[in-house]
Amino acid sequence: MHILDGAAYAKDSSELAFRLAAASAVREALQKAKPQLLEPVMRVELDPPGDEQGDLLSNLTRRRGDILAVEPGERNVR
C-alpha cells in the first residue's frame, strides 16, 4: 500500500477524518505485513546455592524462560 497524496476540503475534511484514515491505513498495513514480536534470546549458565535453585527456576519459568538442562555440580560442602 502506498499513500501518495492527500487533500483537505473545507466541507469533508477534519482532523478526526485524517486520524481515522491514518489509523485504518496502519491497521490494514499491519494485517498484511503479519509482524512478529521478537524477544531477546540469550544463553545463561547459573550456579545458585542449592536452597535457592527452586526459586530461581520458577522465576525463570514465570518469565517465559526455557530451561534446557539442570545439571548437578560439584560443591564444596562443609
mmJSON file of the N, C-alpha and C atoms, coordinates in Angstrom:
{"data_MODEL":{"atom_site":{
"group_PDB":["ATOM","ATOM","ATOM","ATOM","ATOM","ATOM","ATOM","ATOM","ATOM","ATOM","ATOM","ATOM","ATOM","ATOM","ATOM","ATOM","ATOM","ATOM","ATOM","ATOM","ATOM","ATOM","ATOM","ATOM","ATOM","ATOM","ATOM","ATOM","ATOM","ATOM","ATOM","ATOM","ATOM","ATOM","ATOM","ATOM","ATOM","ATOM","ATOM","ATOM","ATOM","ATOM","ATOM","ATOM","ATOM","ATOM","ATOM","ATOM","ATOM","ATOM","ATOM","ATOM","ATOM","ATOM","ATOM","ATOM","ATOM","ATOM","ATOM","ATOM","ATOM","ATOM","ATOM","ATOM","ATOM","ATOM","ATOM","ATOM","ATOM","ATOM","ATOM","ATOM","ATOM","ATOM","ATOM","ATOM","ATOM","ATOM","ATOM","ATOM","ATOM","ATOM","ATOM","ATOM","ATOM","ATOM","ATOM","ATOM","ATOM","ATOM","ATOM","ATOM","ATOM","ATOM","ATOM","ATOM","ATOM","ATOM","ATOM","ATOM","ATOM","ATOM","ATOM","ATOM","ATOM","ATOM","ATOM","ATOM","ATOM","ATOM","ATOM","ATOM","ATOM","ATOM","ATOM","ATOM","ATOM","ATOM","ATOM","ATOM","ATOM","ATOM","ATOM","ATOM","ATOM","ATOM","ATOM","ATOM","ATOM","ATOM","ATOM","ATOM","ATOM","ATOM","ATOM","ATOM","ATOM","ATOM","ATOM","ATOM","ATOM","ATOM","ATOM","ATOM","ATOM","ATOM","ATOM","ATOM","ATOM","ATOM","ATOM","ATOM","ATOM","ATOM","ATOM","ATOM","ATOM","ATOM","ATOM","ATOM","ATOM","ATOM","ATOM","ATOM","ATOM","ATOM","ATOM","ATOM","ATOM","ATOM","ATOM","ATOM","ATOM","ATOM","ATOM","ATOM","ATOM","ATOM","ATOM","ATOM","ATOM","ATOM","ATOM","ATOM","ATOM","ATOM","ATOM","ATOM","ATOM","ATOM","ATOM","ATOM","ATOM","ATOM","ATOM","ATOM","ATOM","ATOM","ATOM","ATOM","ATOM","ATOM","ATOM","ATOM","ATOM","ATOM","ATOM","ATOM","ATOM","ATOM","ATOM","ATOM","ATOM","ATOM","ATOM","ATOM","ATOM","ATOM","ATOM","ATOM","ATOM","ATOM","ATOM","ATOM","ATOM","ATOM","ATOM","ATOM","ATOM","ATOM","ATOM","ATOM","ATOM","ATOM"],
"id":[1,2,3,4,5,6,7,8,9,10,11,12,13,14,15,16,17,18,19,20,21,22,23,24,25,26,27,28,29,30,31,32,33,34,35,36,37,38,39,40,41,42,43,44,45,46,47,48,49,50,51,52,53,54,55,56,57,58,59,60,61,62,63,64,65,66,67,68,69,70,71,72,73,74,75,76,77,78,79,80,81,82,83,84,85,86,87,88,89,90,91,92,93,94,95,96,97,98,99,100,101,102,103,104,105,106,107,108,109,110,111,112,113,114,115,116,117,118,119,120,121,122,123,124,125,126,127,128,129,130,131,132,133,134,135,136,137,138,139,140,141,142,143,144,145,146,147,148,149,150,151,152,153,154,155,156,157,158,159,160,161,162,163,164,165,166,167,168,169,170,171,172,173,174,175,176,177,178,179,180,181,182,183,184,185,186,187,188,189,190,191,192,193,194,195,196,197,198,199,200,201,202,203,204,205,206,207,208,209,210,211,212,213,214,215,216,217,218,219,220,221,222,223,224,225,226,227,228,229,230,231,232,233,234],
"type_symbol":["N","C","C","N","C","C","N","C","C","N","C","C","N","C","C","N","C","C","N","C","C","N","C","C","N","C","C","N","C","C","N","C","C","N","C","C","N","C","C","N","C","C","N","C","C","N","C","C","N","C","C","N","C","C","N","C","C","N","C","C","N","C","C","N","C","C","N","C","C","N","C","C","N","C","C","N","C","C","N","C","C","N","C","C","N","C","C","N","C","C","N","C","C","N","C","C","N","C","C","N","C","C","N","C","C","N","C","C","N","C","C","N","C","C","N","C","C","N","C","C","N","C","C","N","C","C","N","C","C","N","C","C","N","C","C","N","C","C","N","C","C","N","C","C","N","C","C","N","C","C","N","C","C","N","C","C","N","C","C","N","C","C","N","C","C","N","C","C","N","C","C","N","C","C","N","C","C","N","C","C","N","C","C","N","C","C","N","C","C","N","C","C","N","C","C","N","C","C","N","C","C","N","C","C","N","C","C","N","C","C","N","C","C","N","C","C","N","C","C","N","C","C","N","C","C","N","C","C","N","C","C","N","C","C"],
"label_atom_id":["N","CA","C","N","CA","C","N","CA","C","N","CA","C","N","CA","C","N","CA","C","N","CA","C","N","CA","C","N","CA","C","N","CA","C","N","CA","C","N","CA","C","N","CA","C","N","CA","C","N","CA","C","N","CA","C","N","CA","C","N","CA","C","N","CA","C","N","CA","C","N","CA","C","N","CA","C","N","CA","C","N","CA","C","N","CA","C","N","CA","C","N","CA","C","N","CA","C","N","CA","C","N","CA","C","N","CA","C","N","CA","C","N","CA","C","N","CA","C","N","CA","C","N","CA","C","N","CA","C","N","CA","C","N","CA","C","N","CA","C","N","CA","C","N","CA","C","N","CA","C","N","CA","C","N","CA","C","N","CA","C","N","CA","C","N","CA","C","N","CA","C","N","CA","C","N","CA","C","N","CA","C","N","CA","C","N","CA","C","N","CA","C","N","CA","C","N","CA","C","N","CA","C","N","CA","C","N","CA","C","N","CA","C","N","CA","C","N","CA","C","N","CA","C","N","CA","C","N","CA","C","N","CA","C","N","CA","C","N","CA","C","N","CA","C","N","CA","C","N","CA","C","N","CA","C","N","CA","C","N","CA","C","N","CA","C","N","CA","C","N","CA","C"],
"label_alt_id":[null,null,null,null,null,null,null,null,null,null,null,null,null,null,null,null,null,null,null,null,null,null,null,null,null,null,null,null,null,null,null,null,null,null,null,null,null,null,null,null,null,null,null,null,null,null,null,null,null,null,null,null,null,null,null,null,null,null,null,null,null,null,null,null,null,null,null,null,null,null,null,null,null,null,null,null,null,null,null,null,null,null,null,null,null,null,null,null,null,null,null,null,null,null,null,null,null,null,null,null,null,null,null,null,null,null,null,null,null,null,null,null,null,null,null,null,null,null,null,null,null,null,null,null,null,null,null,null,null,null,null,null,null,null,null,null,null,null,null,null,null,null,null,null,null,null,null,null,null,null,null,null,null,null,null,null,null,null,null,null,null,null,null,null,null,null,null,null,null,null,null,null,null,null,null,null,null,null,null,null,null,null,null,null,null,null,null,null,null,null,null,null,null,null,null,null,null,null,null,null,null,null,null,null,null,null,null,null,null,null,null,null,null,null,null,null,null,null,null,null,null,null,null,null,null,null,null,null,null,null,null,null,null,null],
"label_comp_id":["MET","MET","MET","HIS","HIS","HIS","ILE","ILE","ILE","LEU","LEU","LEU","ASP","ASP","ASP","GLY","GLY","GLY","ALA","ALA","ALA","ALA","ALA","ALA","TYR","TYR","TYR","ALA","ALA","ALA","LYS","LYS","LYS","ASP","ASP","ASP","SER","SER","SER","SER","SER","SER","GLU","GLU","GLU","LEU","LEU","LEU","ALA","ALA","ALA","PHE","PHE","PHE","ARG","ARG","ARG","LEU","LEU","LEU","ALA","ALA","ALA","ALA","ALA","ALA","ALA","ALA","ALA","SER","SER","SER","ALA","ALA","ALA","VAL","VAL","VAL","ARG","ARG","ARG","GLU","GLU","GLU","ALA","ALA","ALA","LEU","LEU","LEU","GLN","GLN","GLN","LYS","LYS","LYS","ALA","ALA","ALA","LYS","LYS","LYS","PRO","PRO","PRO","GLN","GLN","GLN","LEU","LEU","LEU","LEU","LEU","LEU","GLU","GLU","GLU","PRO","PRO","PRO","VAL","VAL","VAL","MET","MET","MET","ARG","ARG","ARG","VAL","VAL","VAL","GLU","GLU","GLU","LEU","LEU","LEU","ASP","ASP","ASP","PRO","PRO","PRO","PRO","PRO","PRO","GLY","GLY","GLY","ASP","ASP","ASP","GLU","GLU","GLU","GLN","GLN","GLN","GLY","GLY","GLY","ASP","ASP","ASP","LEU","LEU","LEU","LEU","LEU","LEU","SER","SER","SER","ASN","ASN","ASN","LEU","LEU","LEU","THR","THR","THR","ARG","ARG","ARG","ARG","ARG","ARG","ARG","ARG","ARG","GLY","GLY","GLY","ASP","ASP","ASP","ILE","ILE","ILE","LEU","LEU","LEU","ALA","ALA","ALA","VAL","VAL","VAL","GLU","GLU","GLU","PRO","PRO","PRO","GLY","GLY","GLY","GLU","GLU","GLU","ARG","ARG","ARG","ASN","ASN","ASN","VAL","VAL","VAL","ARG","ARG","ARG"],
"label_asym_id":["A","A","A","A","A","A","A","A","A","A","A","A","A","A","A","A","A","A","A","A","A","A","A","A","A","A","A","A","A","A","A","A","A","A","A","A","A","A","A","A","A","A","A","A","A","A","A","A","A","A","A","A","A","A","A","A","A","A","A","A","A","A","A","A","A","A","A","A","A","A","A","A","A","A","A","A","A","A","A","A","A","A","A","A","A","A","A","A","A","A","A","A","A","A","A","A","A","A","A","A","A","A","A","A","A","A","A","A","A","A","A","A","A","A","A","A","A","A","A","A","A","A","A","A","A","A","A","A","A","A","A","A","A","A","A","A","A","A","A","A","A","A","A","A","A","A","A","A","A","A","A","A","A","A","A","A","A","A","A","A","A","A","A","A","A","A","A","A","A","A","A","A","A","A","A","A","A","A","A","A","A","A","A","A","A","A","A","A","A","A","A","A","A","A","A","A","A","A","A","A","A","A","A","A","A","A","A","A","A","A","A","A","A","A","A","A","A","A","A","A","A","A","A","A","A","A","A","A","A","A","A","A","A","A"],
"label_entity_id":["1","1","1","1","1","1","1","1","1","1","1","1","1","1","1","1","1","1","1","1","1","1","1","1","1","1","1","1","1","1","1","1","1","1","1","1","1","1","1","1","1","1","1","1","1","1","1","1","1","1","1","1","1","1","1","1","1","1","1","1","1","1","1","1","1","1","1","1","1","1","1","1","1","1","1","1","1","1","1","1","1","1","1","1","1","1","1","1","1","1","1","1","1","1","1","1","1","1","1","1","1","1","1","1","1","1","1","1","1","1","1","1","1","1","1","1","1","1","1","1","1","1","1","1","1","1","1","1","1","1","1","1","1","1","1","1","1","1","1","1","1","1","1","1","1","1","1","1","1","1","1","1","1","1","1","1","1","1","1","1","1","1","1","1","1","1","1","1","1","1","1","1","1","1","1","1","1","1","1","1","1","1","1","1","1","1","1","1","1","1","1","1","1","1","1","1","1","1","1","1","1","1","1","1","1","1","1","1","1","1","1","1","1","1","1","1","1","1","1","1","1","1","1","1","1","1","1","1","1","1","1","1","1","1"],
"label_seq_id":[1,1,1,2,2,2,3,3,3,4,4,4,5,5,5,6,6,6,7,7,7,8,8,8,9,9,9,10,10,10,11,11,11,12,12,12,13,13,13,14,14,14,15,15,15,16,16,16,17,17,17,18,18,18,19,19,19,20,20,20,21,21,21,22,22,22,23,23,23,24,24,24,25,25,25,26,26,26,27,27,27,28,28,28,29,29,29,30,30,30,31,31,31,32,32,32,33,33,33,34,34,34,35,35,35,36,36,36,37,37,37,38,38,38,39,39,39,40,40,40,41,41,41,42,42,42,43,43,43,44,44,44,45,45,45,46,46,46,47,47,47,48,48,48,49,49,49,50,50,50,51,51,51,52,52,52,53,53,53,54,54,54,55,55,55,56,56,56,57,57,57,58,58,58,59,59,59,60,60,60,61,61,61,62,62,62,63,63,63,64,64,64,65,65,65,66,66,66,67,67,67,68,68,68,69,69,69,70,70,70,71,71,71,72,72,72,73,73,73,74,74,74,75,75,75,76,76,76,77,77,77,78,78,78],
"pdbx_PDB_ins_code":[null,null,null,null,null,null,null,null,null,null,null,null,null,null,null,null,null,null,null,null,null,null,null,null,null,null,null,null,null,null,null,null,null,null,null,null,null,null,null,null,null,null,null,null,null,null,null,null,null,null,null,null,null,null,null,null,null,null,null,null,null,null,null,null,null,null,null,null,null,null,null,null,null,null,null,null,null,null,null,null,null,null,null,null,null,null,null,null,null,null,null,null,null,null,null,null,null,null,null,null,null,null,null,null,null,null,null,null,null,null,null,null,null,null,null,null,null,null,null,null,null,null,null,null,null,null,null,null,null,null,null,null,null,null,null,null,null,null,null,null,null,null,null,null,null,null,null,null,null,null,null,null,null,null,null,null,null,null,null,null,null,null,null,null,null,null,null,null,null,null,null,null,null,null,null,null,null,null,null,null,null,null,null,null,null,null,null,null,null,null,null,null,null,null,null,null,null,null,null,null,null,null,null,null,null,null,null,null,null,null,null,null,null,null,null,null,null,null,null,null,null,null,null,null,null,null,null,null,null,null,null,null,null,null],
"Cartn_x":[0.845,0.0,0.889,0.543,1.287,0.311,0.682,-0.102,0.682,0.117,0.839,0.503,-0.729,-1.125,-2.341,-2.58,-3.768,-4.231,-5.5,-6.035,-7.078,-7.189,-8.166,-9.238,-10.474,-11.601,-12.374,-12.812,-13.483,-14.719,-15.494,-16.723,-16.451,-15.593,-15.439,-14.288,-13.299,-12.072,-12.128,-11.623,-11.461,-10.271,-9.802,-8.688,-9.08,-10.307,-10.778,-10.79,-11.216,-11.252,-9.848,-8.857,-7.479,-6.937,-7.266,-6.814,-7.413,-8.707,-9.36,-8.793,-8.528,-7.956,-6.55,-5.759,-4.402,-4.446,-5.329,-5.446,-5.881,-6.8,-7.26,-6.135,-5.36,-4.255,-3.189,-2.853,-1.851,-2.364,-3.611,-4.203,-4.144,-4.518,-4.503,-3.073,-2.137,-0.74,-0.185,-0.504,-0.023,-0.631,-1.892,-2.52,-1.863,-1.513,-0.881,0.574,1.254,2.668,2.866,1.863,1.945,3.213,3.329,4.541,4.639,5.854,6.102,6.901,6.533,7.267,8.499,9.665,10.912,11.386,11.659,12.112,13.597,14.298,15.72,15.952,16.942,17.302,18.749,18.995,20.362,20.557,21.763,22.116,22.754,22.259,22.738,23.055,24.196,24.536,24.581,23.875,23.796,24.27,24.826,25.284,24.786,23.48,22.934,23.203,23.162,23.224,22.041,22.208,21.195,19.824,19.755,18.454,17.775,18.503,17.937,17.53,17.912,17.726,16.25,15.405,13.98,13.351,13.67,13.137,13.629,14.897,15.467,14.802,14.627,13.996,12.552,11.81,10.412,10.335,11.267,11.294,11.58,12.546,12.861,11.691,11.029,9.885,8.736,8.494,7.431,7.686,8.949,9.312,9.486,8.913,8.92,10.295,11.142,12.463,12.355,13.164,13.212,14.42,14.169,15.239,15.658,16.889,17.354,17.93,18.576,19.177,19.417,19.305,19.683,20.672,21.908,22.959,23.481,23.664,24.263,25.72,26.126,27.511,28.289,29.605,30.439,30.457,30.133,30.106,30.97,31.59,32.34,31.383,30.954,30.015,30.779,30.588,31.28,30.271],
"Cartn_y":[-1.172,0.0,1.232,2.16,3.406,4.564,5.519,6.748,7.806,8.268,9.187,10.646,10.897,12.287,12.393,13.554,13.81,15.236,15.439,16.781,17.073,18.309,18.736,19.577,19.278,20.032,20.618,21.839,22.55,21.804,21.203,20.517,19.179,18.352,16.962,16.712,17.559,17.262,17.799,16.981,17.407,16.638,17.087,16.389,14.95,14.741,13.388,12.498,13.044,12.263,11.805,12.678,12.295,11.271,11.434,10.457,9.079,9.04,7.761,7.115,7.919,7.386,6.826,7.539,7.072,5.789,5.737,4.535,3.34,3.552,2.479,1.991,2.899,2.534,1.749,2.174,1.466,0.079,-0.021,-1.313,-2.285,-1.802,-2.641,-3.069,-2.143,-2.463,-3.5,-3.387,-4.359,-5.736,-5.79,-7.077,-7.756,-6.994,-7.567,-7.966,-7.213,-7.475,-8.667,-8.987,-10.068,-9.944,-8.861,-8.655,-9.68,-9.914,-10.816,-10.073,-10.296,-9.71,-10.558,-9.962,-10.671,-10.355,-11.397,-11.209,-11.509,-10.9,-11.178,-12.647,-13.244,-14.62,-14.625,-15.288,-15.38,-16.707,-17.158,-18.382,-17.958,-18.529,-18.16,-19.427,-19.432,-20.521,-19.939,-20.584,-20.103,-21.181,-20.767,-21.697,-21.199,-21.35,-20.837,-21.802,-21.31,-22.219,-23.186,-24.39,-25.432,-25.022,-24.281,-23.904,-22.788,-22.152,-21.081,-21.582,-22.789,-23.275,-23.343,-23.833,-23.937,-22.587,-21.599,-20.251,-19.655,-19.886,-19.357,-19.979,-21.298,-21.972,-21.527,-21.383,-20.946,-19.499,-18.665,-17.275,-17.218,-18.003,-18.014,-18.548,-19.587,-20.164,-19.169,-18.459,-17.459,-16.361,-16.088,-15.053,-15.631,-16.796,-17.476,-17.935,-18.245,-18.79,-20.275,-20.765,-22.187,-22.79,-23.706,-24.385,-25.584,-25.571,-26.643,-27.808,-27.515,-28.593,-28.107,-29.033,-28.791,-29.896,-29.503,-30.475,-30.317,-31.438,-31.343,-30.939,-30.0,-29.536,-30.012,-29.903,-30.248,-29.058,-29.334,-28.256,-28.653,-27.661,-27.882,-27.707,-28.797,-28.733,-28.918,-28.024,-28.123,-28.32],
"Cartn_z":[0.0,0.0,0.0,-0.821,-0.906,-0.745,0.078,0.189,-0.562,-1.636,-2.497,-2.25,-1.84,-1.731,-0.828,-0.337,0.461,0.214,0.367,0.141,1.206,1.549,2.547,1.863,2.203,1.662,2.835,2.696,3.782,4.274,3.37,3.775,4.452,3.84,4.257,5.23,5.227,5.958,7.378,8.268,9.653,10.227,11.344,11.986,12.292,12.761,13.085,11.841,10.7,9.47,9.076,9.205,8.871,9.869,11.138,12.149,11.873,11.563,11.282,10.015,8.996,7.76,8.017,8.785,9.094,9.916,10.921,11.753,10.916,10.008,9.134,8.223,7.681,6.799,7.556,8.756,9.562,9.933,10.331,10.688,9.511,8.332,7.141,6.786,6.888,6.573,7.541,8.826,9.811,9.584,9.2,8.929,7.735,6.728,5.548,5.826,6.672,6.951,7.886,8.706,9.688,10.548,11.292,12.095,13.23,13.69,14.808,15.862,17.101,18.21,18.453,18.338,18.581,19.99,20.736,22.102,22.182,23.122,23.25,23.632,23.022,23.317,23.781,24.89,25.387,26.1,26.112,26.826,28.134,29.223,30.548,31.332,31.976,32.887,34.286,35.201,36.577,37.531,38.64,39.672,41.027,41.279,42.541,43.689,44.916,46.06,45.997,46.501,46.403,46.898,47.996,48.546,47.746,46.844,46.008,44.623,44.259,42.897,42.501,43.364,43.046,42.78,43.622,43.424,42.105,41.8,40.571,39.345,39.356,38.228,38.034,39.117,38.98,38.487,38.912,38.455,36.953,36.49,35.065,34.244,34.734,34.032,33.958,35.046,35.074,34.049,33.785,32.811,31.405,31.173,29.884,29.461,30.433,30.125,29.826,28.92,28.607,29.316,30.222,30.95,30.109,29.616,28.749,29.544,30.658,31.451,32.867,33.782,35.174,35.515,35.739,35.992,37.409,38.088,39.427,39.29,40.083,40.027,41.25,41.178,42.326,43.27,44.51,45.515,46.692,47.249,48.482,49.64,50.217,51.319,52.615,53.563,54.866,55.967],
"occupancy":[1.0,1.0,1.0,1.0,1.0,1.0,1.0,1.0,1.0,1.0,1.0,1.0,1.0,1.0,1.0,1.0,1.0,1.0,1.0,1.0,1.0,1.0,1.0,1.0,1.0,1.0,1.0,1.0,1.0,1.0,1.0,1.0,1.0,1.0,1.0,1.0,1.0,1.0,1.0,1.0,1.0,1.0,1.0,1.0,1.0,1.0,1.0,1.0,1.0,1.0,1.0,1.0,1.0,1.0,1.0,1.0,1.0,1.0,1.0,1.0,1.0,1.0,1.0,1.0,1.0,1.0,1.0,1.0,1.0,1.0,1.0,1.0,1.0,1.0,1.0,1.0,1.0,1.0,1.0,1.0,1.0,1.0,1.0,1.0,1.0,1.0,1.0,1.0,1.0,1.0,1.0,1.0,1.0,1.0,1.0,1.0,1.0,1.0,1.0,1.0,1.0,1.0,1.0,1.0,1.0,1.0,1.0,1.0,1.0,1.0,1.0,1.0,1.0,1.0,1.0,1.0,1.0,1.0,1.0,1.0,1.0,1.0,1.0,1.0,1.0,1.0,1.0,1.0,1.0,1.0,1.0,1.0,1.0,1.0,1.0,1.0,1.0,1.0,1.0,1.0,1.0,1.0,1.0,1.0,1.0,1.0,1.0,1.0,1.0,1.0,1.0,1.0,1.0,1.0,1.0,1.0,1.0,1.0,1.0,1.0,1.0,1.0,1.0,1.0,1.0,1.0,1.0,1.0,1.0,1.0,1.0,1.0,1.0,1.0,1.0,1.0,1.0,1.0,1.0,1.0,1.0,1.0,1.0,1.0,1.0,1.0,1.0,1.0,1.0,1.0,1.0,1.0,1.0,1.0,1.0,1.0,1.0,1.0,1.0,1.0,1.0,1.0,1.0,1.0,1.0,1.0,1.0,1.0,1.0,1.0,1.0,1.0,1.0,1.0,1.0,1.0,1.0,1.0,1.0,1.0,1.0,1.0,1.0,1.0,1.0,1.0,1.0,1.0,1.0,1.0,1.0,1.0,1.0,1.0],
"B_iso_or_equiv":[0.0,0.0,0.0,0.0,0.0,0.0,0.0,0.0,0.0,0.0,0.0,0.0,0.0,0.0,0.0,0.0,0.0,0.0,0.0,0.0,0.0,0.0,0.0,0.0,0.0,0.0,0.0,0.0,0.0,0.0,0.0,0.0,0.0,0.0,0.0,0.0,0.0,0.0,0.0,0.0,0.0,0.0,0.0,0.0,0.0,0.0,0.0,0.0,0.0,0.0,0.0,0.0,0.0,0.0,0.0,0.0,0.0,0.0,0.0,0.0,0.0,0.0,0.0,0.0,0.0,0.0,0.0,0.0,0.0,0.0,0.0,0.0,0.0,0.0,0.0,0.0,0.0,0.0,0.0,0.0,0.0,0.0,0.0,0.0,0.0,0.0,0.0,0.0,0.0,0.0,0.0,0.0,0.0,0.0,0.0,0.0,0.0,0.0,0.0,0.0,0.0,0.0,0.0,0.0,0.0,0.0,0.0,0.0,0.0,0.0,0.0,0.0,0.0,0.0,0.0,0.0,0.0,0.0,0.0,0.0,0.0,0.0,0.0,0.0,0.0,0.0,0.0,0.0,0.0,0.0,0.0,0.0,0.0,0.0,0.0,0.0,0.0,0.0,0.0,0.0,0.0,0.0,0.0,0.0,0.0,0.0,0.0,0.0,0.0,0.0,0.0,0.0,0.0,0.0,0.0,0.0,0.0,0.0,0.0,0.0,0.0,0.0,0.0,0.0,0.0,0.0,0.0,0.0,0.0,0.0,0.0,0.0,0.0,0.0,0.0,0.0,0.0,0.0,0.0,0.0,0.0,0.0,0.0,0.0,0.0,0.0,0.0,0.0,0.0,0.0,0.0,0.0,0.0,0.0,0.0,0.0,0.0,0.0,0.0,0.0,0.0,0.0,0.0,0.0,0.0,0.0,0.0,0.0,0.0,0.0,0.0,0.0,0.0,0.0,0.0,0.0,0.0,0.0,0.0,0.0,0.0,0.0,0.0,0.0,0.0,0.0,0.0,0.0,0.0,0.0,0.0,0.0,0.0,0.0],
"pdbx_formal_charge":[null,null,null,null,null,null,null,null,null,null,null,null,null,null,null,null,null,null,null,null,null,null,null,null,null,null,null,null,null,null,null,null,null,null,null,null,null,null,null,null,null,null,null,null,null,null,null,null,null,null,null,null,null,null,null,null,null,null,null,null,null,null,null,null,null,null,null,null,null,null,null,null,null,null,null,null,null,null,null,null,null,null,null,null,null,null,null,null,null,null,null,null,null,null,null,null,null,null,null,null,null,null,null,null,null,null,null,null,null,null,null,null,null,null,null,null,null,null,null,null,null,null,null,null,null,null,null,null,null,null,null,null,null,null,null,null,null,null,null,null,null,null,null,null,null,null,null,null,null,null,null,null,null,null,null,null,null,null,null,null,null,null,null,null,null,null,null,null,null,null,null,null,null,null,null,null,null,null,null,null,null,null,null,null,null,null,null,null,null,null,null,null,null,null,null,null,null,null,null,null,null,null,null,null,null,null,null,null,null,null,null,null,null,null,null,null,null,null,null,null,null,null,null,null,null,null,null,null,null,null,null,null,null,null],
"auth_seq_id":[1,1,1,2,2,2,3,3,3,4,4,4,5,5,5,6,6,6,7,7,7,8,8,8,9,9,9,10,10,10,11,11,11,12,12,12,13,13,13,14,14,14,15,15,15,16,16,16,17,17,17,18,18,18,19,19,19,20,20,20,21,21,21,22,22,22,23,23,23,24,24,24,25,25,25,26,26,26,27,27,27,28,28,28,29,29,29,30,30,30,31,31,31,32,32,32,33,33,33,34,34,34,35,35,35,36,36,36,37,37,37,38,38,38,39,39,39,40,40,40,41,41,41,42,42,42,43,43,43,44,44,44,45,45,45,46,46,46,47,47,47,48,48,48,49,49,49,50,50,50,51,51,51,52,52,52,53,53,53,54,54,54,55,55,55,56,56,56,57,57,57,58,58,58,59,59,59,60,60,60,61,61,61,62,62,62,63,63,63,64,64,64,65,65,65,66,66,66,67,67,67,68,68,68,69,69,69,70,70,70,71,71,71,72,72,72,73,73,73,74,74,74,75,75,75,76,76,76,77,77,77,78,78,78],
"auth_comp_id":["MET","MET","MET","HIS","HIS","HIS","ILE","ILE","ILE","LEU","LEU","LEU","ASP","ASP","ASP","GLY","GLY","GLY","ALA","ALA","ALA","ALA","ALA","ALA","TYR","TYR","TYR","ALA","ALA","ALA","LYS","LYS","LYS","ASP","ASP","ASP","SER","SER","SER","SER","SER","SER","GLU","GLU","GLU","LEU","LEU","LEU","ALA","ALA","ALA","PHE","PHE","PHE","ARG","ARG","ARG","LEU","LEU","LEU","ALA","ALA","ALA","ALA","ALA","ALA","ALA","ALA","ALA","SER","SER","SER","ALA","ALA","ALA","VAL","VAL","VAL","ARG","ARG","ARG","GLU","GLU","GLU","ALA","ALA","ALA","LEU","LEU","LEU","GLN","GLN","GLN","LYS","LYS","LYS","ALA","ALA","ALA","LYS","LYS","LYS","PRO","PRO","PRO","GLN","GLN","GLN","LEU","LEU","LEU","LEU","LEU","LEU","GLU","GLU","GLU","PRO","PRO","PRO","VAL","VAL","VAL","MET","MET","MET","ARG","ARG","ARG","VAL","VAL","VAL","GLU","GLU","GLU","LEU","LEU","LEU","ASP","ASP","ASP","PRO","PRO","PRO","PRO","PRO","PRO","GLY","GLY","GLY","ASP","ASP","ASP","GLU","GLU","GLU","GLN","GLN","GLN","GLY","GLY","GLY","ASP","ASP","ASP","LEU","LEU","LEU","LEU","LEU","LEU","SER","SER","SER","ASN","ASN","ASN","LEU","LEU","LEU","THR","THR","THR","ARG","ARG","ARG","ARG","ARG","ARG","ARG","ARG","ARG","GLY","GLY","GLY","ASP","ASP","ASP","ILE","ILE","ILE","LEU","LEU","LEU","ALA","ALA","ALA","VAL","VAL","VAL","GLU","GLU","GLU","PRO","PRO","PRO","GLY","GLY","GLY","GLU","GLU","GLU","ARG","ARG","ARG","ASN","ASN","ASN","VAL","VAL","VAL","ARG","ARG","ARG"],
"auth_asym_id":["A","A","A","A","A","A","A","A","A","A","A","A","A","A","A","A","A","A","A","A","A","A","A","A","A","A","A","A","A","A","A","A","A","A","A","A","A","A","A","A","A","A","A","A","A","A","A","A","A","A","A","A","A","A","A","A","A","A","A","A","A","A","A","A","A","A","A","A","A","A","A","A","A","A","A","A","A","A","A","A","A","A","A","A","A","A","A","A","A","A","A","A","A","A","A","A","A","A","A","A","A","A","A","A","A","A","A","A","A","A","A","A","A","A","A","A","A","A","A","A","A","A","A","A","A","A","A","A","A","A","A","A","A","A","A","A","A","A","A","A","A","A","A","A","A","A","A","A","A","A","A","A","A","A","A","A","A","A","A","A","A","A","A","A","A","A","A","A","A","A","A","A","A","A","A","A","A","A","A","A","A","A","A","A","A","A","A","A","A","A","A","A","A","A","A","A","A","A","A","A","A","A","A","A","A","A","A","A","A","A","A","A","A","A","A","A","A","A","A","A","A","A","A","A","A","A","A","A","A","A","A","A","A","A"],
"auth_atom_id":["N","CA","C","N","CA","C","N","CA","C","N","CA","C","N","CA","C","N","CA","C","N","CA","C","N","CA","C","N","CA","C","N","CA","C","N","CA","C","N","CA","C","N","CA","C","N","CA","C","N","CA","C","N","CA","C","N","CA","C","N","CA","C","N","CA","C","N","CA","C","N","CA","C","N","CA","C","N","CA","C","N","CA","C","N","CA","C","N","CA","C","N","CA","C","N","CA","C","N","CA","C","N","CA","C","N","CA","C","N","CA","C","N","CA","C","N","CA","C","N","CA","C","N","CA","C","N","CA","C","N","CA","C","N","CA","C","N","CA","C","N","CA","C","N","CA","C","N","CA","C","N","CA","C","N","CA","C","N","CA","C","N","CA","C","N","CA","C","N","CA","C","N","CA","C","N","CA","C","N","CA","C","N","CA","C","N","CA","C","N","CA","C","N","CA","C","N","CA","C","N","CA","C","N","CA","C","N","CA","C","N","CA","C","N","CA","C","N","CA","C","N","CA","C","N","CA","C","N","CA","C","N","CA","C","N","CA","C","N","CA","C","N","CA","C","N","CA","C","N","CA","C","N","CA","C","N","CA","C","N","CA","C","N","CA","C","N","CA","C","N","CA","C"],
"pdbx_PDB_model_num":[1,1,1,1,1,1,1,1,1,1,1,1,1,1,1,1,1,1,1,1,1,1,1,1,1,1,1,1,1,1,1,1,1,1,1,1,1,1,1,1,1,1,1,1,1,1,1,1,1,1,1,1,1,1,1,1,1,1,1,1,1,1,1,1,1,1,1,1,1,1,1,1,1,1,1,1,1,1,1,1,1,1,1,1,1,1,1,1,1,1,1,1,1,1,1,1,1,1,1,1,1,1,1,1,1,1,1,1,1,1,1,1,1,1,1,1,1,1,1,1,1,1,1,1,1,1,1,1,1,1,1,1,1,1,1,1,1,1,1,1,1,1,1,1,1,1,1,1,1,1,1,1,1,1,1,1,1,1,1,1,1,1,1,1,1,1,1,1,1,1,1,1,1,1,1,1,1,1,1,1,1,1,1,1,1,1,1,1,1,1,1,1,1,1,1,1,1,1,1,1,1,1,1,1,1,1,1,1,1,1,1,1,1,1,1,1,1,1,1,1,1,1,1,1,1,1,1,1,1,1,1,1,1,1]
}}}
